[in-house]
Amino acid sequence: MKAIVIDDIKTREIVEGFAGKYLHAQHLSVGFIDAKAGYTVPVHSHIHEQVSYVQEGEMLFILEGEEFILKAGMAITVAPNLKHGATAITDCKLIDVFNPVREDYK
């Protein structure tokens, strides 16, 4: 593997208002996400274990119906198949880590 410049990775829209660059390793994927204030990732589930870290901004995260306000420096873990979603309260920068690899984001 070689060193990668994240800015060289093509940006992909996840849902309206959420766009990111994804780096894929053998067993995990890392997303570097920009979210616009007021936009939402609808509640959904997937087979991946996920960790979401807020680098900048403030995010409302819903996990199995419970609401969490995540501010810069906070993270949340999501076990596989749990229902979750998020709304950007402010513009945000996030790092999402998924195991196994998000083949659908390649």
N, C-alpha and C positions, 0 to 999 in steps of 0.2 A: 504494500500500500504506500501511496505517496501522500505528502502533505497537500491539503486542499484549501483553497481560498474560498471561503463561504460565499463571498460576493460573486464568484464565478458560477455558482449553481443557479440554474434557471428557477425563477419564482413560479409557483403554481397557486392558483386560487383554490382554497379548501371549500369555503362557502363565501357568499358575498360579505366583504368586510374583513375576511381573514385570509391572508396570503402568506406563504412560507417557502423556504428553501429546505430541502430534505437531503440529509447525508445518510447513506445506507452502509452498514457494516455487515458482517456475516450473520449476526444474530439479533441486531437491533437497528432501529432507525431513529435519527435525531432530527427534529424539525425546529427551524429558527423562524418564528412566526411574528408577523406584524398584524395587530388587530385594531380596527377603527372603532372609536367610541360609538356605542349604541347598537352595534351589530352582534348577532347571536349565532352560535353553533347550536342547532337544535339538539334536543335530547336524543341520544343514540347509544348503541353499544357495539362492541367488537371483541374479537378473540384476544386482542393484545392487552398485555399489562402496560399501563401508561403512567408516566410521571410528568406533571405539568409544573413548570417553574416560571414565575412572573419576574422578569428582569426589570421592567419599567411599567408603571401604570397600576390600574386597579381593575380586577376581574371578578364578576359574580360567577361562581362555579356551582353547578347543581350536580349532586351525586346521590343517586337513589332517592330523590325527592328532598334531600337536605341541602340547604343553601350555605355557601361559604364565601366570604369576601376575602379574596387573596390580593395582597398588596405587594409591591416590589420587595423581593427577598423571601417570599413565601412560596411553598410548593404543596401539591396534593398528589396522592397516589390513587390510582384507579385499578382495581383488580379486573381480570378479564370478565367480559360479559355484563358488567354493571352498567346501568343506565346513567348517562351523564351528559351535560351540556354546559355552555358558558355564554355569558354576555359581557362584552367589554364595557365597563363603566366609563373608562377614559381610554385614550389611545394607549395601546399596550405593546410590549415586546415580550415574547414568551419563548421558552425552550420546552419542547415536548419530546419525551423519549418513549419509544415503543419497543416491546419485545413480544413476539418475534418481529422480524422485519415487516414493514408495511409495504407489501408487494404492490398494493393499489396506489401507492404514492410514488412509485418508480417512474 
